[in-house]
């Protein structure tokens, strides 16, 4: 499998090195332990002759030559973790040139993989329009507003499509590498995973901080503050809208546009977050915690934790041991 890692100025150092180390280990195990030849021919390519990482390290890039189509192009994240830094970077000349190159590779039949902020660059090309995708969870609101045609689900860690695959935040680069290795050999992916003490994660949900998402919009931020004061109560869209001096329709629309979910779903996210906090630090039983966050009993809370986070009460409490 020929893999070209597209390196741009100021990329996220960890993302690049995680990808390189994972593929290098896969090749090492393939040759030494499985008696085969290396599965991955990995190159670092760039649209500029000289590229430096966010930490100022020189990256040895190869020039992109005509007729050298890779099987997969991997787009690591830029180290621009806030909207204020990210949006201007998407207009840089080298980024525009990289977008054009991605379209050329795609037209030639290459598949495209991207993780974290790298998903923004792929979305800029329009290749993700009308397709399912994920991105780094804390920039989900920006992604959703900038690329409304993309079917975004930032709760997922990996989302394959006919274009390739997108992966979630920061260490999603490792999940992405393991996913690609598994396509070549599940046994090889299992070896690399065990060596790195890493498994492919299916969800970003346990890591999402609702408060951070709310800051993307003034109305959503006020809704979050109101919701935290009413977690014990049954949710009413009409009451929430009235308290915020807006209409139920406006609140519903803004939640969908910014968060990709209904006000009730976001309200439940806040309940789950508070329940997690109480599980970690309060010493309360599950039934008492359920009452604190507005659920009738502990069984309901247990079910929701499994549905939302993919983990049970015992798993969450074991995190602190």
N, C-alpha and C positions, 0 to 999 in steps of 0.2 A: 504494500500500500504506500503510494507516494503522498506524503503530507508536506504541504508548504505552510509554514507559520508566517503570517504577514505582520512584519514588525514596523510600527510607526513611532515617530518621535514621542518620547514621554510615556511609553507604555508602562503598565504595571509590572514591576520586576518579578514579583512572586508568581503572577500568572504565567509569564514566559518560562521561568525556571521550573515550575511544577510540570508544565507540559513536556519540556525537554527531559527532565528526570524520569517521568513516567514512561515515555517512549524508549528512553535509553535502557531502563530496567527491563522493559518488555523484550527488547532485542537481546539483552544479556541473557535473560532466562530462556528465551527461545533457542539461542545458540548453545548454551552451556548445559541446561537441565532437560530440555525437551528434544535435543538432538536435531534441531532444525536450523534453517537459515533465518536471519533477522527478518521480521515481518514488516518493519517500517523503515522507509527511506525518508528521513526527515530533513528538511532544509529550512533555513530562515531567509525569507526574501523581503525586499523592501522597494518602495518606489523612489527612495533616495539612496545615494551611495553611502552616506554616513547617517547612522541612527543612534541616538542615545536613549537610555531608559530614563524613567522618572528620577532615579537616583544618580543619573549622570554617567552610567556605565556604557561604554561603547559596545554596540551589538554588531557582530560580524555578519552583515547581511549579504546575500547574493543578489545580483541583478535579475530582474524578471526578463526572460528571453521568450521570443515568439516560438510557439510550438512546444513549449515545455509545460503542458497542462498537467497539474497534479490531480490525484484522485480526490483529495480533500484539501481545502484551504481552511486554516484555522485562524480566527481573528481574536487575539488576546485583547484584554481591556486596556484602555488608556487610563492613566492615573489622574482622572478628573472626576472625583467622587461627588461633586455637587452640581446642581443645575447651572450655577453661575460660572463654573469653569468648563463644564461639558459643552453647553450650547455653542459658545464661541469656537471651541476646538473643532466642532463638526464642520465649520466653514473654512478650516485651514486648507491651503493649496494641496498639501500632501494627502490630506484626508479625502479631498475631492478626487484626486488622482487614484487613490486606493479604491474608492467607490467604483470608478470607471473600470478598474482592473478586475474587481469582483464580478461586475456584470460581464466582462469578457470571458472570464474563467467559467462563469455559470453557463454562458451561451455555448461554450466548448464542451460542456458536460461535467464539469467539476462540481462536487458537493461542497457546501460551505458550513462550517461550524464556528460558533462564536460564544463567548462566555462574558458575563458581567457587562461592563460598558461596551465591550466589543459588539454586543447585540444591537446597539444604537447605530453603529456604522453599517451593519447589514440592513437594518430597517430603513436607513437613508436611501438605499438603492431601490427600494420598493419591492424587493424580492420577497419580503415577508407579508405583503398585503394579502388579506383574505386567508392567511394561514395562521395556525396556532403557533405561539412562541412564548418564551419566558425571558426575563431579564433580571438584573439585580433588584431585589425587592424594594430597596429604599428609593429607587428612581422610577418605580412603577407608575406613579401619577404623572411624571413628566413624559415617560414613554407613551402612556395611553393618550395624553393630550397631543403629543407631537405626531403620533402615528395611529390615528383613529381607525384605520382600515386593518390593522393587525389584530388578531384575536389573542390578546394578551392574557396570560394567567401566571402572574408572578409568584403564586404560591408553589408552583412546580419547580423542581430543580433542573430537569431535562425535558425538552419537548422536541421530538423528531418531527420532520415534515419532508415533503418531497424535495425541498431545497437543500436540506441538510439537518442541522440540529442546533438549538440554542440552549444555553445553560445559565444558571443563576449566578448569584453574587460571588465575588472574590474567589473563594476556594472551589467554586463551581468549575474552575479550570481543571482541577483534579478529577472531578466527576466526569467532565467532558472527555478527558484523556482515557479514563477507565472505560467509558462507553465505547470509544473508538477501538480500544484494544479488544474489548469483548466482541465486537463485530468480526474481528479477525480470528480470535480464539478465546472462548469463555474460560478455558483452563488457564491460559496465559494471564487473562485479566484477574482471575482468582489469585494467582501467584503474586502479581504486582500489588494487588489490594492487600494481601496479608503482609507483604514485606513493608508496605507503607502504613500499615494499621489504618486502612481507609476502605470504606465501602461506598458504592454509589448510593447517594441519597435521593429519595424520590420527591422530597418536599422541602421548601424553604419556610413553610408555615411556622415551625417552632422558633424561628429566628426573627420573625417579623415583629417590629415594634409599632403598634398602631399610632402612638403619639407622633412618631416621626412622619408617618404618612399624612396625618392630619395637617401638618404644617404647610402642605403644598397649596392649601386654599383657605382663605379667611373664614368662610362659612363652615367648612368642615372642621376647622380648628375650634370654632365656637360650639359646634355640635358635639365634638369630643368632650369638651369641658362640661357641657350640660349632661351628656350621657354618663360620665363618671360619677356625677352626683345622684344619678337615678338608677344605678345598677340593680338595686334591690327590688325595683318596681317593674311591673309589666310594661313592655315598650309600647308606646303609642306614637305613631308618626304625626298625627294631628297635634298632639300636645308638644312634641319636640319642635315642630315647625312654628307653633304659636309662641313658644318660649324664645325662639330665635328671631321672631318678627319676620318670618318669611312664609311662603306657602309650602304645603306638603309636596306639591309637584316640583317646586324649585329644589327643595332639599333632596328629594328622590333623584332628580336629574343630576345635581351636583355630585352626590355620592357615586352615582354610576359613572359619570364622566371622569372624576378624579380617582376614585378607589376601585372602580370596576365591580361594585357590589351595592346592594341596597342599604339604606340606613339601618334596617333590622340586622342584617348580616354584620355590619360594622359594630353595632351595639353588642352583638354576641361575641365578636372578637375581643372587645374590651372586657366583657365578663370573663372570658377564658384567660385573658392576660392577668386579670386580678386574681382569679382562682389559682393560677400558677404561682403568683407571688405568695399567696396564703399557704399553698402547699409547701413552699420552700421555707417559710419563716415564721408561721403563726403557731404551729403546734396544734391547730384545730383539726377535728375529725372531718371526714369528707362531707357528712351531712351538714355540719355547721358551716363549712365553706360554701356549700351549695346555697344555703340560706343567705349568706353574705352577698352572693352575686345574683340572687333572684331566681334560683331554680328550686323546684319543689322538693327534691331529694337528691341524695348522693348518686343514685343510679343514673339519673338524668345527666348529671355532671360527668360521670365516668364515660358515658356514651359519647358526649360531645367532645371530651378530650381526645378520645380515640378517633372520632371523625375529623376533628380539626387539626390535631397534631400528630396523629398516628401513634400515640403513646398513651399508656395508662398512668394511673395515680402512682403506682409503685415505681414505674420507670422515672417519672418526674422527680419523685423524692430521692431516688437513688443517685440522681445527678449531684447531690450535695455530699454524698458519702465518700 
